[in-house]
Amino acid sequence: MRPPGFHAGPYGLRHQEAIVSHLYSPGATLSRRRLLTGLGGALVGSALLTACGSDDADSGSNDGRTTIRLAGIPASALAAFKLALQEGAFEEAGLDIRYEEYAESAAVYTAYRAGQVDGGLGGIPSTANLVATGVDRKVVFALQRTTNGILVRADSGIQSLADLKGRKLGLFGSAIGSSTNQFFALCREYHGFNPTTDCEVQYGAPNLMAELLGQGDVDMALVIDPAGAPEVASGRYRSLGDLGVLLEEASGLQTFTAGWDFASDFIENNQEAVQAFIDVNLRYQTRFNNDQSLWDAALRELYDIDDQAVLDVIWNSQRGRLVEQWGDAEKQQAAQLLTFLSENGEPEFLPTVPDGLFA
């Protein structure tokens, strides 16, 4: 039985329906239904997916493991992390992971400010924006290089990014979003137009943007997998390219954007635990990076996707994009992207790049 409000389609919840609650409890085997709710669709607004049964999880013993409270958003790139949860890899590393999923990044950042979580997944540029405004966070490693589909309807006649000038654009996130500002910078620097003045821009969750594209309410949707993947597979939508790939090709930068970050005090007081968290994730990300069978199996569980054509669409955008190592060279590359976005993104997005952002 699917949870209340679950959309029977292949990528999640209807944005107008109730949010499903869930928690990944330590020591639990994740059932197929819990995995499905674990990556349910993103919703408009900043409401969070609150923990179901969290009283039991909080009252139980962690058997001496270090408890880490984490927040994330629905994204197929978390398949490796969730397989590590399912297989007990974090427990074996001495960690008690308490993971909650939020509708979108804005709710994760609200949880940061409220001190509700120790670490979370978000855009590194957006984290830099938070740090610049006084929120205490440090990035410990990157999950992946950007994988955002730039989708249009197949019958739209739009052939390139330059054709988007004067159009209605649906961008997931907000004006301070990492992906949003990469898109702004790409268009301004390399395609001759400014989306915020030359276009009509609408923000929202990825699934909503994909839905609005089909309804004709927007002419382009910037999304994260699996939003829009079924329509691409069916031929209804067409991709103008992956935002990360296009930006890397144009600029020569590495688009390290999605990353895990923690409160500074937590890192200082739990250095071994944080390093163990990093090591487990990088190991699983390396496993996933070039193995479509792992992606396919995980996405069948997480999203109930049985159509191989849809799985192939996601694989083609995700292959090789997960981060396998994280050191000084990668931190420097991520910092270079921040400088580029500071110069070419929204003026108020990142006026300066904060020092000490990377742990």
Phi, psi and chi 1 to 4 in degrees:
 res  aa     phi    psi   chi1   chi2   chi3   chi4
   1 MET       -  129.1  179.3  178.1  176.5      -
   2 ARG   -80.7  152.6  -72.8 -173.8  172.6  127.8
   3 PRO   -67.4  159.4   22.8  -31.8      -      -
   4 PRO   -56.8  139.9  -22.5   32.6      -      -
   5 GLY    83.2   -0.2      -      -      -      -
   6 PHE   -75.2  129.2 -168.6   88.9      -      -
   7 HIS   -80.0  129.8  174.4   28.2      -      -
   8 ALA   -67.9  -11.8      -      -      -      -
   9 GLY   -68.7  173.6      -      -      -      -
  10 PRO   -79.8   -2.9   29.3  -35.2      -      -
  11 TYR  -138.2   43.4   51.9   87.7      -      -
  12 GLY   118.1 -154.5      -      -      -      -
  13 LEU   -89.6  147.5  -59.7  164.5      -      -
  14 ARG   -70.0  137.5  -68.9 -171.3 -173.9  -83.7
  15 HIS   -65.9  -20.8   67.1  -85.4      -      -
  16 GLN   -93.5   -0.5   66.9  -91.8   35.0      -
  17 GLU  -100.6  175.8  -66.8  178.8  -23.4      -
  18 ALA   -66.3  149.0      -      -      -      -
  19 ILE   -80.5  137.3  -62.7  173.8      -      -
  20 VAL   -85.4  137.9  179.0      -      -      -
  21 SER  -101.8  150.4   60.1      -      -      -
  22 HIS  -168.5  162.5   65.5  -78.5      -      -
  23 LEU  -150.8  141.1  173.7   72.9      -      -
  24 TYR   -89.7  106.3  -71.1   95.9      -      -
  25 SER   -87.7  149.5  -58.7      -      -      -
  26 PRO   -66.6  139.6   24.7  -33.1      -      -
  27 GLY    80.8   -4.0      -      -      -      -
  28 ALA   -90.0  142.8      -      -      -      -
  29 THR   -83.1  128.2  -60.8      -      -      -
  30 LEU   -80.9  117.2  -59.0 -176.9      -      -
  31 SER   -75.0  167.2   69.1      -      -      -
  32 ARG   -60.3  -40.9 -176.2  169.8 -175.5  -86.0
  33 ARG   -65.9  -38.9 -172.1  176.9   73.3   85.0
  34 ARG   -70.2  -33.7  -65.4 -161.8   69.0 -179.9
  35 LEU   -65.7  -38.2  -80.0  168.3      -      -
  36 LEU   -63.2  -46.6  -77.3  168.8      -      -
  37 THR   -68.2  -27.6   59.7      -      -      -
  38 GLY   -63.7  -27.6      -      -      -      -
  39 LEU  -125.0   44.7  -90.7 -177.8      -      -
  40 GLY   -64.0  167.0      -      -      -      -
  41 GLY   -66.2  156.0      -      -      -      -
  42 ALA   -79.1  147.5      -      -      -      -
  43 LEU  -118.1  157.5  -51.2 -178.9      -      -
  44 VAL   -70.0  147.7  171.4      -      -      -
  45 GLY    95.0 -176.1      -      -      -      -
  46 SER  -113.3   20.3   59.4      -      -      -
  47 ALA   -67.4  143.5      -      -      -      -
  48 LEU  -101.8  158.6   84.5   98.2      -      -
  49 LEU   -86.3  101.2  -59.1 -178.6      -      -
  50 THR   -78.0  158.6   51.3      -      -      -
  51 ALA   -71.6  129.5      -      -      -      -
  52 CYS   -95.6  122.7  175.8      -      -      -
  53 GLY    75.3   20.9      -      -      -      -
  54 SER   -70.4  -24.0   57.8      -      -      -
  55 ASP   -61.0  -42.2  -70.1  -17.6      -      -
  56 ASP   -65.0  -41.3  -67.7  -22.4      -      -
  57 ALA   -65.6  -40.2      -      -      -      -
  58 ASP   -72.1  -29.5  -69.8  -19.1      -      -
  59 SER   -85.3  -15.7   62.8      -      -      -
  60 GLY   -77.6  156.1      -      -      -      -
  61 SER   -74.5  144.4  171.3      -      -      -
  62 ASN   -98.9    9.3   63.0    4.4      -      -
  63 ASP    54.8   37.8  -62.5  -35.4      -      -
  64 GLY    83.1   -1.7      -      -      -      -
  65 ARG   -77.1  156.0  -63.1 -173.1  -61.7  -89.6
  66 THR   -80.7  122.4  -60.4      -      -      -
  67 THR   -79.7  130.6  -62.3      -      -      -
  68 ILE  -125.3  119.0  -57.3 -179.5      -      -
  69 ARG   -91.6  120.8  -58.7  169.5  -58.5  161.3
  70 LEU  -123.2  149.7  -63.4  172.6      -      -
  71 ALA  -126.4  143.3      -      -      -      -
  72 GLY  -146.4 -178.5      -      -      -      -
  73 ILE  -126.3  160.3   60.9  172.7      -      -
  74 PRO   -64.3  121.0  -21.0   33.8      -      -
  75 ALA  -160.3  136.2      -      -      -      -
  76 SER   -63.9  -25.2   59.9      -      -      -
  77 ALA   -65.2  -14.1      -      -      -      -
  78 LEU   -81.7    3.8  -80.3  175.3      -      -
  79 ALA   -57.7  -40.6      -      -      -      -
  80 ALA   -65.0  -44.5      -      -      -      -
  81 PHE   -59.6  -42.8  165.1   73.0      -      -
  82 LYS   -73.5  -29.4  -67.5 -165.3  172.3 -178.7
  83 LEU   -68.1  -38.2 -177.4   61.7      -      -
  84 ALA   -61.3  -39.7      -      -      -      -
  85 LEU   -61.1  -47.5  -82.8  174.2      -      -
  86 GLN   -63.4  -37.9 -175.6 -178.6   25.0      -
  87 GLU   -86.4    0.9  -66.8 -175.4  -13.1      -
  88 GLY    75.1   20.4      -      -      -      -
  89 ALA   -66.2  -35.0      -      -      -      -
  90 PHE   -71.6  -38.1  -67.8  108.9      -      -
  91 GLU   -61.0  -42.7  -66.8  175.8   55.2      -
  92 GLU   -62.8  -27.1  -67.9  174.5    5.1      -
  93 ALA   -87.7    6.7      -      -      -      -
  94 GLY    84.8   23.6      -      -      -      -
  95 LEU  -115.8  143.7  -54.8  178.5      -      -
  96 ASP  -113.5   95.7  170.9   22.7      -      -
  97 ILE   -87.4  123.4  -60.0  -63.2      -      -
  98 ARG  -112.4  101.1  -51.6  -68.3  178.3   93.3
  99 TYR  -109.6  128.6  174.5   68.8      -      -
 100 GLU  -122.6  143.7  -67.8 -172.7   52.8      -
 101 GLU  -109.9  134.4 -161.6  147.0   89.1      -
 102 TYR  -110.2  160.6  -65.5   68.5      -      -
 103 ALA   -64.0  -38.9      -      -      -      -
 104 GLU  -159.5  172.4   57.1 -175.6    1.6      -
 105 SER   -60.0  -34.4  -63.8      -      -      -
 106 ALA   -57.4  -36.5      -      -      -      -
 107 ALA   -71.8  -34.4      -      -      -      -
 108 VAL   -61.5  -44.7  174.8      -      -      -
 109 TYR   -67.5  -31.5  -55.9  147.3      -      -
 110 THR   -65.2  -39.8  -62.5      -      -      -
 111 ALA   -63.9  -36.1      -      -      -      -
 112 TYR   -57.4  -52.5  -70.4  174.2      -      -
 113 ARG   -61.9  -32.1  -68.4 -173.1  173.7   93.8
 114 ALA   -84.7   -4.1      -      -      -      -
 115 GLY    69.8   25.4      -      -      -      -
 116 GLN   -81.7  -17.6  -64.4  172.9  -21.8      -
 117 VAL  -136.7  157.7  -65.4      -      -      -
 118 ASP   -89.0  -38.0  -53.6  -54.3      -      -
 119 GLY  -142.8  165.7      -      -      -      -
 120 GLY  -162.2  167.3      -      -      -      -
 121 LEU  -104.0  128.2  177.6   70.3      -      -
 122 GLY  -161.2  177.3      -      -      -      -
 123 GLY   -71.8  131.8      -      -      -      -
 124 ILE   -59.8  -43.3  -65.9  174.2      -      -
 125 PRO   -61.0  -39.5  -27.2   38.0      -      -
 126 SER   -66.9  -36.4  -66.2      -      -      -
 127 THR   -62.9  -40.4  -58.2      -      -      -
 128 ALA   -60.4  -39.4      -      -      -      -
 129 ASN   -61.5  -43.4  173.1  -81.9      -      -
 130 LEU   -63.4  -44.6  -69.7  175.1      -      -
 131 VAL   -62.3  -39.3  172.1      -      -      -
 132 ALA   -63.6  -23.4      -      -      -      -
 133 THR   -99.0    8.9   60.7      -      -      -
 134 GLY   104.7    2.3      -      -      -      -
 135 VAL   -82.5  131.7  178.6      -      -      -
 136 ASP   -85.1  100.1  175.0   35.0      -      -
 137 ARG  -143.2  150.5  -48.2  -59.6  -62.3  178.1
 138 LYS  -135.0  135.6  -74.4 -173.9  178.2  -65.6
 139 VAL   -79.6  127.3  176.1      -      -      -
 140 VAL   -99.4  -27.0  -63.1      -      -      -
 141 PHE  -172.7  163.2   76.6  100.3      -      -
 142 ALA   -95.2  140.7      -      -      -      -
 143 LEU   -76.5  -46.5  169.3   69.6      -      -
 144 GLN  -161.3  168.0   65.8  173.7  170.9      -
 145 ARG   -86.4  152.0  -72.6  146.6   57.0 -151.7
 146 THR   -50.6  133.6  -53.4      -      -      -
 147 THR  -134.5   85.2   56.8      -      -      -
 148 ASN  -122.9  120.8  -61.8  145.1      -      -
 149 GLY   -75.2  136.6      -      -      -      -
 150 ILE  -105.2   99.2  -57.1  173.4      -      -
 151 LEU  -105.8  142.7  -53.7 -177.3      -      -
 152 VAL  -133.0  161.9  -62.4      -      -      -
 153 ARG   -70.3  141.9  -66.6 -177.6  -59.6  -80.4
 154 ALA   -61.1  -28.4      -      -      -      -
 155 ASP   -96.6   14.6   60.1   -0.8      -      -
 156 SER   -79.0  -22.8   68.1      -      -      -
 157 GLY    82.3   -2.3      -      -      -      -
 158 ILE   -78.3  123.9  -62.1  172.0      -      -
 159 GLN  -113.7  -19.2  -60.7  -62.2  -37.9      -
 160 SER  -150.5  169.6   68.9      -      -      -
 161 LEU   -61.5  -35.7  -70.0 -170.6      -      -
 162 ALA   -59.7  -29.4      -      -      -      -
 163 ASP   -71.0   -9.1  -65.8  -24.6      -      -
 164 LEU   -80.9  -11.3  -64.7  176.2      -      -
 165 LYS   -59.0  129.3 -177.0  176.3 -179.1  179.3
 166 GLY    83.3    2.2      -      -      -      -
 167 ARG   -95.0  172.0  -56.8  -81.4 -171.0  159.4
 168 LYS   -90.1  121.8  -64.5  180.0 -179.8  178.6
 169 LEU  -113.0  131.7  -50.0 -179.2      -      -
 170 GLY  -106.0  112.8      -      -      -      -
 171 LEU  -116.4  126.6  -51.7  178.3      -      -
 172 PHE   -74.5  142.7   85.2   86.4      -      -
 173 GLY   102.2 -136.9      -      -      -      -
 174 SER  -150.3 -175.9   68.0      -      -      -
 175 ALA   -66.2  -18.2      -      -      -      -
 176 ILE  -104.9   17.9   63.9  165.7      -      -
 177 GLY   -76.1  147.8      -      -      -      -
 178 SER   -63.3  -49.0  -63.7      -      -      -
 179 SER   -67.0  -40.5  -64.0      -      -      -
 180 THR   -55.7  -46.5  -64.3      -      -      -
 181 ASN   -75.1  -26.6  -80.7  -85.0      -      -
 182 GLN   -65.4  -41.6  -73.5  179.9   84.9      -
 183 PHE   -64.3  -45.4  177.9   76.8      -      -
 184 PHE   -57.0  -47.9  -71.4  161.4      -      -
 185 ALA   -63.9  -40.2      -      -      -      -
 186 LEU   -61.9  -45.7  178.3   63.9      -      -
 187 CYS   -69.0  -42.4  -66.0      -      -      -
 188 ARG   -68.9  -44.6  -71.2  167.5  177.1  165.3
 189 GLU   -81.1  -32.2 -175.2   70.2    7.4      -
 190 TYR  -123.9   -8.0  -59.7  107.4      -      -
 191 HIS  -128.6    9.6  -65.8  -80.0      -      -
 192 GLY    74.9   20.6      -      -      -      -
 193 PHE  -149.7  159.0   71.2   99.2      -      -
 194 ASN  -109.9  107.6 -176.0  -18.0      -      -
 195 PRO   -56.0  -32.5  -26.3   36.5      -      -
 196 THR   -75.4  -19.8   56.8      -      -      -
 197 THR  -113.7  -26.4   57.7      -      -      -
 198 ASP   -97.7   -6.1  -62.9  -30.1      -      -
 199 CYS  -135.2  170.8  -55.9      -      -      -
 200 GLU  -102.0  118.8 -178.0  179.2  -26.8      -
 201 VAL  -109.7  134.1  175.9      -      -      -
 202 GLN  -126.0  137.3  179.4  169.3  -14.3      -
 203 TYR  -108.3  154.9  -59.5  107.2      -      -
 204 GLY   170.6 -176.2      -      -      -      -
 205 ALA   -71.9  154.8      -      -      -      -
 206 PRO   -55.8  -45.0  -25.3   34.5      -      -
 207 ASN   -63.2  -37.9  -71.6  -16.0      -      -
 208 LEU   -65.6  -42.2  175.4   60.4      -      -
 209 MET   -61.4  -42.2  -64.0  -59.9   98.7      -
 210 ALA   -63.6  -37.8      -      -      -      -
 211 GLU   -67.9  -43.3 -177.7  178.5  -33.0      -
 212 LEU   -64.9  -32.4  -66.5 -179.6      -      -
 213 LEU   -62.1  -44.8  179.1   62.3      -      -
 214 GLY   -65.2  -30.4      -      -      -      -
 215 GLN   -82.3   -8.2  -65.1  173.1   -6.8      -
 216 GLY    82.5   10.6      -      -      -      -
 217 ASP   -78.3  -22.5  -65.6  -34.7      -      -
 218 VAL  -133.2  159.0  -63.6      -      -      -
 219 ASP   -97.4  -17.1  -60.8  -52.2      -      -
 220 MET  -145.5  143.4 -176.9  -80.8  -72.1      -
 221 ALA  -126.4  124.5      -      -      -      -
 222 LEU   -94.0  119.1  179.4   68.9      -      -
 223 VAL  -136.3  169.7  -60.5      -      -      -
 224 ILE  -115.6  148.2   53.1  176.1      -      -
 225 ASP   -59.7  144.9  -68.8  -32.4      -      -
 226 PRO   -96.7   10.8   35.6  -37.0      -      -
 227 ALA   -58.1  126.7      -      -      -      -
 228 GLY    84.2  -11.8      -      -      -      -
 229 ALA   -61.8  -41.4      -      -      -      -
 230 PRO   -60.7  -38.4  -24.9   35.8      -      -
 231 GLU   -70.3  -34.1  -72.5   82.9    0.2      -
 232 VAL   -66.3  -43.8  172.6      -      -      -
 233 ALA   -62.8  -35.6      -      -      -      -
 234 SER   -79.0  -14.3   70.6      -      -      -
 235 GLY    91.4   -0.2      -      -      -      -
 236 ARG   -71.8  -38.2 -173.4 -178.7  176.2 -157.7
 237 TYR  -110.1  156.7  -67.0  174.9      -      -
 238 ARG  -130.4  143.1  178.2  166.6   40.4   81.9
 239 SER   -95.4  133.0  175.4      -      -      -
 240 LEU   -82.8   -3.4  -63.1 -179.1      -      -
 241 GLY   132.0  169.8      -      -      -      -
 242 ASP   -90.2  130.5 -177.6  -80.6      -      -
 243 LEU   -54.2  -46.8  172.5   61.9      -      -
 244 GLY   -62.6  -44.8      -      -      -      -
 245 VAL   -64.3  -45.7  174.0      -      -      -
 246 LEU   -61.7  -40.6  -67.3  175.7      -      -
 247 LEU   -69.6  -38.9 -174.1   52.0      -      -
 248 GLU   -64.7  -42.3  -72.3  176.2   -9.3      -
 249 GLU   -64.6  -37.6  -69.5  175.0  -13.0      -
 250 ALA   -77.5  -37.4      -      -      -      -
 251 SER  -104.4  -22.1   67.8      -      -      -
 252 GLY    80.4    3.1      -      -      -      -
 253 LEU   -85.0  162.7  -61.0  168.3      -      -
 254 GLN  -100.3  124.3  -67.0  -69.2  -61.8      -
 255 THR   -90.3   64.8   57.3      -      -      -
 256 PHE   -73.3  108.3  -69.2  115.0      -      -
 257 THR  -125.7  -47.7   48.8      -      -      -
 258 ALA   -80.5  127.0      -      -      -      -
 259 GLY  -150.6  161.7      -      -      -      -
 260 TRP   -94.1  133.7  -71.8   96.0      -      -
 261 ASP  -132.9  157.0   54.5   84.1      -      -
 262 PHE  -135.1  160.4  -74.4   79.3      -      -
 263 ALA   -66.5  141.8      -      -      -      -
 264 SER   -57.9  -43.4  -62.3      -      -      -
 265 ASP   -62.3  -38.6  -73.8  -12.4      -      -
 266 PHE   -64.8  -42.1 -173.7   87.0      -      -
 267 ILE   -61.6  -46.1  -63.8  172.8      -      -
 268 GLU   -62.4  -38.5 -177.0  176.8  -12.4      -
 269 ASN   -88.3   -9.6  -63.4  -33.3      -      -
 270 ASN  -139.8   48.6  -60.0  -83.1      -      -
 271 GLN   -60.9  -43.2  -66.7 -177.3   21.0      -
 272 GLU   -65.8  -39.8  -68.9 -175.4    2.2      -
 273 ALA   -66.4  -42.7      -      -      -      -
 274 VAL   -63.6  -41.5  171.1      -      -      -
 275 GLN   -65.2  -37.3 -172.7   59.8   53.6      -
 276 ALA   -63.8  -39.9      -      -      -      -
 277 PHE   -61.1  -44.8  178.1   74.4      -      -
 278 ILE   -60.8  -48.1  -64.6  169.9      -      -
 279 ASP   -61.2  -43.6  -68.1  -17.1      -      -
 280 VAL   -63.0  -45.9  170.1      -      -      -
 281 ASN   -62.5  -46.1  -83.8  -74.9      -      -
 282 LEU   -63.2  -36.5  -67.3 -178.9      -      -
 283 ARG   -63.6  -44.3 -174.3  168.8   75.8 -111.9
 284 TYR   -73.1  -35.3  -87.7   77.3      -      -
 285 GLN   -63.9  -37.2  -72.2  169.7 -161.6      -
 286 THR   -64.8  -39.9  -60.7      -      -      -
 287 ARG   -60.4  -41.7  -76.0  178.0   58.4 -172.3
 288 PHE   -75.8  -28.6  -94.2   70.8      -      -
 289 ASN   -56.2  -36.5 -123.7   -1.6      -      -
 290 ASN  -128.5   29.8  -66.7  -69.3      -      -
 291 ASP  -130.9   95.8 -171.0  -21.0      -      -
 292 GLN   -64.7  -29.7 -175.7  174.5   -0.2      -
 293 SER   -61.8  -35.2   64.6      -      -      -
 294 LEU   -67.7  -45.2  -80.3  176.0      -      -
 295 TRP   -58.3  -48.9  -81.7  102.9      -      -
 296 ASP   -60.4  -46.1  -71.5   -2.4      -      -
 297 ALA   -63.4  -43.8      -      -      -      -
 298 ALA   -65.8  -42.1      -      -      -      -
 299 LEU   -72.3  -28.7  -66.9  172.7      -      -
 300 ARG   -62.9  -41.0  -74.4 -171.5  175.6  100.2
 301 GLU   -70.9  -49.8  -77.6  -72.8  -56.6      -
 302 LEU   -72.7  -33.4  -64.3  171.3      -      -
 303 TYR  -123.9   -0.1  -71.6  106.3      -      -
 304 ASP    59.8   36.1 -156.9   19.8      -      -
 305 ILE   -92.5  116.8  -60.8  173.7      -      -
 306 ASP  -107.7  -12.4  -66.4  -39.8      -      -
 307 ASP   -78.7  114.9 -172.5  -22.1      -      -
 308 GLN   -63.0  -31.3 -172.4   60.2   47.9      -
 309 ALA   -62.9  -38.3      -      -      -      -
 310 VAL   -68.2  -43.4  177.2      -      -      -
 311 LEU   -59.8  -37.8  -65.7  170.8      -      -
 312 ASP   -66.3  -38.9  -71.4  -16.0      -      -
 313 VAL   -59.3  -46.3  167.5      -      -      -
 314 ILE   -66.3  -44.1  -63.2  173.5      -      -
 315 TRP   -59.3  -42.1  165.9 -111.7      -      -
 316 ASN   -64.9  -27.6  -72.2  -25.7      -      -
 317 SER   -89.1  -24.8   67.4      -      -      -
 318 GLN   -96.7  -21.5  -63.3  -69.9  -24.4      -
 319 ARG   -56.0  126.1 -179.3  177.8 -176.5  176.6
 320 GLY    74.5    4.2      -      -      -      -
 321 ARG   -92.7  -15.9  -57.2  -64.7  -69.8 -179.5
 322 LEU   -72.1  147.4  -65.5  175.5      -      -
 323 VAL   -82.4  129.9  173.9      -      -      -
 324 GLU  -102.2  -22.6  -63.1 -174.6   11.1      -
 325 GLN  -144.8  154.4   61.1 -176.5   24.1      -
 326 TRP  -143.2  107.5 -174.2 -110.4      -      -
 327 GLY  -142.6 -161.8      -      -      -      -
 328 ASP   -60.9  -38.6  -70.5  -18.9      -      -
 329 ALA   -63.7  -43.0      -      -      -      -
 330 GLU   -68.6  -38.0  -71.6   75.5   23.0      -
 331 LYS   -62.2  -41.4  -66.6  175.6 -173.4  177.9
 332 GLN   -63.9  -40.7 -177.1  178.4   10.1      -
 333 GLN   -65.0  -41.0  -69.1  167.3  -15.5      -
 334 ALA   -63.8  -38.1      -      -      -      -
 335 ALA   -66.8  -35.4      -      -      -      -
 336 GLN   -64.5  -38.3  -70.8  170.5  -13.5      -
 337 LEU   -63.5  -41.0  176.6   65.4      -      -
 338 LEU   -59.8  -41.6  -65.8  178.7      -      -
 339 THR   -62.8  -42.4  -60.8      -      -      -
 340 PHE   -61.9  -42.6  174.6   79.1      -      -
 341 LEU   -71.7  -32.7  -63.8 -179.1      -      -
 342 SER   -61.9  -34.5  177.7      -      -      -
 343 GLU   -85.7  -25.4  -64.8  170.5  -10.5      -
 344 ASN  -125.4   -7.4  -62.6  -74.0      -      -
 345 GLY   -81.6 -163.1      -      -      -      -
 346 GLU   -60.5  136.7  -79.8  -69.1   88.8      -
 347 PRO   -54.6  -35.6  -26.5   34.9      -      -
 348 GLU   -90.9   -0.4  -60.4  -57.7  -43.0      -
 349 PHE   -69.4  -53.2  169.9   61.0      -      -
 350 LEU  -148.2   73.8 -163.8   60.6      -      -
 351 PRO   -55.9  -36.7  -24.3   34.6      -      -
 352 THR  -138.6  150.6   59.9      -      -      -
 353 VAL   -87.7  120.4  178.8      -      -      -
 354 PRO   -67.1  143.5   23.8  -32.6      -      -
 355 ASP   -74.7  151.5  -65.4  -31.3      -      -
 356 GLY    71.0   23.8      -      -      -      -
 357 LEU   -69.3  -33.8  178.3   65.2      -      -
 358 PHE   -98.4  128.0  -60.4  101.4      -      -
 359 ALA   -70.9      -      -      -      -      -
